Amino acid sequence: MGLFTGLLTLPLAPVRGTIWIAEILAEEAERELEMAESPERGLAELEAAHLAGELSDEEFAEAQAQLIDLTITLRAHQEGR
């Protein structure tokens, strides 16, 4: 970017800075959402519910199998990117 172009676009610097911050915040929010929805977290919550007596052994085994299948599917999809 030349000196002339830099001077002409200088008034847009706050807008570019705001857009950059918004992009960073969006990326972080997406990362946190992925972590919150991860199957590993679901397995941990499932095990805690089972240990607390909220789930029977059969319900726990069924839900655990579903989450493990989901984890395998997601890993395979991520490796295919």
N, C-alpha and C positions, 0 to 999 in steps of 0.2 A: 504494500500500500504506500503510495507516494505521499509526500508532504501535503500537496494540494487536496488530495482525496481525504487524508486524515483530518485536515482542518474543516472540510465541508461536512464530514460525518461526525465530527466531535459532539454536536448537540444530541446525537443518537446514542452516545455512550451510556447514559443511564438506562435507556431502554434495553440495550444489549446486555448490560449487567443484570437487569431484572430478569430477562429471559434466561440468562445463564443460571441464575439462582433457582428459578422455577424448574429448569431441567434437572438440576442437582437434587432438588427436593422431590421431584417426581421419581427419579431413579431410586432414591432412598426409600420412599414410600412403597414402591413396587418390590424392592428387596425385602422389606419388613413384612409385606403381605405374603410373599412367597414363603418366608420362614414361618409365619403364623399358620399357614395352610399346609405345611409340609406333613407328609405321612408319618415321619419320625415323631413329630410332636403329637400327632394323633395316637400313635402307639403308646407314647408315654402317658397321655391322658387316659387312654383305655386301661392301661395297667393300673393306674391310680384308682380308677373307678372300680376295677375288679378287686383290688386290695381293700377298698373301703366297703365292699359288700354290696355295691350298687348293681353289679352284674353277676349273673350266674356263670358257672364254668362254661356251659354251652354257649351262652351269649358272648362271652369273652373270646372263646375259640373261634366262633364264626366271624366276629368283627375283626379279630386279629388277622385271620386269613384274608379277609377282604382288603385290609390295609396293606398287608404284605404284597398282595397281588398288585395293588395300586402303586406301591413303591417300585416294584420291578418294572411295571409298565412305564412309569415316569422316567426311571433311570435309562431304560432302553430308548425312549424318545429323546432324552437329552443327549445321549451318545450319538444319535442319528443326525443331530444338527449339523 
